[in-house]
Amino acid sequence: MDKSAYPYHGGRLRWHSSLAKLTFWSFVFIGIIFIFFYRSPSSVSRFHSDPSRRSLRTSSWGGPAWEKKVQTSARIRSRNGFSVLVTGAAGFVGTHVSAALKRRGDGVLGLDNFNDYYDPTLKRARQELLERSGVFIVEGDINDAALLKKLFQVVPFTHVMHLAAQAGVRYAMQNPSSYVHSNVAGFVSLLEVCKEATSQPAIVWASSSSVYGLNTKVPFSEKDKTDQPASLYAATKKAGEEIAHTYNHIYGLSLTGLRFFTVYGPWGRPDMAYFFFTKDILNGKSIPIFEGENHGTVARDFTYIDDIVKGCLGALDTAQKSTGSGGKKKGPAQLRVFNLGNTSPVPVTNLVTILERILKVKAKRNVMKLPRNGDVQFTHANISLAHRELGYKPTTDLQAGLKKFVRWYLNYYSAAGKKADAR
Ligand SMILES: O=C(O)[C@H]1O[C@H](OP(=O)(O)OP(=O)(O)OC[C@H]2O[C@@H](n3ccc(=O)[nH]c3=O)[C@H](O)[C@@H]2O)[C@H](O)[C@@H](O)[C@@H]1O
């Protein structure tokens, strides 16, 4: 074929080939950008974040300045001190435990995903508080294995205080997957990284009084069976205890589970009854007070935060070393579970009466039958094991503890002009 007879056709061919080249290079360029983003450590958590519990900021981590901050925060400043990774450090218990560890000279690094299960400004305020005492909180999720591995590369943690969790009994009916994500998958993700460490850390973690579920024998003892959880929350905490057993058995990780009993106090959680009762009483709003069948009492073994902190520190101090290394068990390791309660259950109606007295405001009580929402009718801890092994001895009764809580509440929400965005 005489190509010269078709000059236009030849031009179109050239045009086609340059279009093909352009398309090819565009793909290469987009591909490079994609690979860069996918491999960049700061993007990892974005890909792994849980859509059901939004983190309000995009997290970023990595780089020399970040590593230095991590190391400085985790540096031990006392003889025989620990280097502790505290997960859920911007949470209620996490903040108090981190501050206490730092005060006594342990190195502390926080990790928190700052999700919006409750008002994240409260979590940010707790973060500020910790920052002032030298505790850095890394923003990230316990499901982010790349981040956890990095943290263990930067700091050889001696201990992990694992408090990151999806808390709250009733919310489990609204957002069940968030419980599986944090309390089951997140826990496994953390244990996987811990077991791989050359020097495995000892792990102390938050279980819950809710594992006693529908048990009727009181007080609840660690020896009792825990096979009747009343909520998905309780079921995920119970699963955590079984998972702990497995990692202890296979990899030699030292694991201590603490069954917390309705912890309350300053910097507390706005989703908990004592907190939003305070807010609603002050706002003249009626409060739902649950009661059992035939006007049966609903009661909790409310435990003050400072007592819980002492229990947590006692558990860390008595935790034996893990025995494994690099994913291999070298010998049997410690496996423990303790109740951390107050041993004196208080009916919810009495809690309200105490609040009325402290606030000097009459509550608008709306007494109703305990809804089928996962709540159990009562909790009551036997703490003799924790007393014996950890030296645990709660000293704050509900009246004294609530006074301290209310003082903090009024100060926090009035001084800072913050709104009590409780639920
Ligand atoms: O002990 C525990 O392990 C658990 O303690 C609390 O759970 P809960 O005891 O249900 O604490 P609140 O939500 O503050 O409820 C306290 C009491 O107030 C009652 N309540 C709650 C809400 C309400 O509107 N009215 C009401 O009477 C509940 O039934 C319960 O008896 C925490 O929220 C859980 O995260 C924790 O794991």
The ligand as an SDF file (V2000), in Angstrom:
LIG
                    3D

 37 39  0  0  0  0  0  0  0  0999 V2000
  -17.9270   -2.7770   85.9140 O   0  0  0  0  0  0  0  0  0  0  0  0
  -17.7140   -2.8110   84.7160 C   0  0  0  0  0  0  0  0  0  0  0  0
  -17.0190   -3.6750   84.2500 O   0  0  0  0  0  0  0  0  0  0  0  0
  -18.3400   -1.8150   83.7940 C   0  0  0  0  0  0  0  0  0  0  0  0
  -18.7330   -0.6800   84.5410 O   0  0  0  0  0  0  0  0  0  0  0  0
  -19.4580    0.2710   83.8060 C   0  0  0  0  0  0  0  0  0  0  0  0
  -20.7090   -0.2800   83.4460 O   0  0  0  0  0  0  0  0  0  0  0  0
  -21.9350   -0.0510   84.4280 P   0  0  0  0  0  0  0  0  0  0  0  0
  -21.7160   -0.6820   85.7440 O   0  0  0  0  0  0  0  0  0  0  0  0
  -23.1610   -0.4710   83.6670 O   0  0  0  0  0  0  0  0  0  0  0  0
  -21.9070    1.5330   84.6740 O   0  0  0  0  0  0  0  0  0  0  0  0
  -22.9650    2.6780   84.3080 P   0  0  0  0  0  0  0  0  0  0  0  0
  -23.2600    2.6830   82.8760 O   0  0  0  0  0  0  0  0  0  0  0  0
  -22.4300    3.9260   84.8720 O   0  0  0  0  0  0  0  0  0  0  0  0
  -24.2750    2.2380   85.0900 O   0  0  0  0  0  0  0  0  0  0  0  0
  -24.2930    2.2480   86.4990 C   0  0  0  0  0  0  0  0  0  0  0  0
  -25.6270    1.8180   86.9970 C   0  0  0  0  0  0  0  0  0  0  0  0
  -26.6160    2.7810   86.6370 O   0  0  0  0  0  0  0  0  0  0  0  0
  -27.7180    2.1450   86.0160 C   0  0  0  0  0  0  0  0  0  0  0  0
  -28.2850    3.0690   85.0120 N   0  0  0  0  0  0  0  0  0  0  0  0
  -27.6070    3.3700   83.9000 C   0  0  0  0  0  0  0  0  0  0  0  0
  -28.1260    4.2330   82.9870 C   0  0  0  0  0  0  0  0  0  0  0  0
  -29.3690    4.7910   83.1690 C   0  0  0  0  0  0  0  0  0  0  0  0
  -29.8960    5.5730   82.3450 O   0  0  0  0  0  0  0  0  0  0  0  0
  -30.0210    4.4870   84.3280 N   0  0  0  0  0  0  0  0  0  0  0  0
  -29.5200    3.6330   85.2540 C   0  0  0  0  0  0  0  0  0  0  0  0
  -30.1750    3.3720   86.2690 O   0  0  0  0  0  0  0  0  0  0  0  0
  -27.1480    0.8760   85.4200 C   0  0  0  0  0  0  0  0  0  0  0  0
  -28.1460   -0.0980   85.2670 O   0  0  0  0  0  0  0  0  0  0  0  0
  -26.1070    0.5010   86.4470 C   0  0  0  0  0  0  0  0  0  0  0  0
  -26.6950   -0.2350   87.4640 O   0  0  0  0  0  0  0  0  0  0  0  0
  -18.7030    0.7110   82.5490 C   0  0  0  0  0  0  0  0  0  0  0  0
  -19.5170    1.5140   81.7360 O   0  0  0  0  0  0  0  0  0  0  0  0
  -18.1750   -0.4440   81.7800 C   0  0  0  0  0  0  0  0  0  0  0  0
  -17.3580    0.0270   80.7290 O   0  0  0  0  0  0  0  0  0  0  0  0
  -17.3980   -1.3200   82.7250 C   0  0  0  0  0  0  0  0  0  0  0  0
  -16.7570   -2.3350   82.1330 O   0  0  0  0  0  0  0  0  0  0  0  0
  1  2  2  0
  2  3  1  0
  2  4  1  0
  4  5  1  0
  4 36  1  0
  5  6  1  0
  6  7  1  0
  6 32  1  0
  7  8  1  0
  8  9  2  0
  8 10  1  0
  8 11  1  0
 11 12  1  0
 12 13  2  0
 12 14  1  0
 12 15  1  0
 15 16  1  0
 16 17  1  0
 17 18  1  0
 17 30  1  0
 18 19  1  0
 19 20  1  0
 19 28  1  0
 20 21  1  0
 20 26  1  0
 21 22  2  0
 22 23  1  0
 23 24  2  0
 23 25  1  0
 25 26  1  0
 26 27  2  0
 28 29  1  0
 28 30  1  0
 30 31  1  0
 32 33  1  0
 32 34  1  0
 34 35  1  0
 34 36  1  0
 36 37  1  0
M  END
$$$$
